[in-house]
Amino acid sequence: LNAELAREWPVLTAKKPSPEDTAQWDGVPDKLPLLKR
């Protein structure tokens, strides 16, 4: 997944705040199938 997306997205050079729902997703198993591309 990383190799695929690395070709399409620019390198991150600045840190942004975490999304508001970060705590909700912490520890949730099997999130990869939920990824929207």
N, C-alpha and C positions, 0 to 999 in steps of 0.2 A: 504494500500500500504506500509506504513512504517513498519508494523509488518511483512509483507512478505519479504521485502528486508532486514530487520534487521537480519533475520536468515541467509542470504546468504552473506552479506558483512561485512568486519571487521569494528571495531570501528575507527572512524577518530580521529587521535591524532595530526595532523598538518594541518594548513590552507594553501591552495594552492591559487594561483591567480585565479580570475574569468575568465571564457571563454571570448574570444574576442567578441562574439555576445551577451553578457549579456544585453546590452542596447536595442538591437533589440527585445528581449523577454520580457523586463520589461513591465508589464501591459497587455500582451496578454492574453485574456480570454480563458478558456477551453483548456489548454495545456496538461492535463493528457492523453487524447487519443493519443497524439503525442509521448508519452514516448516510447522509444525503450528499450526493456528488453533483 
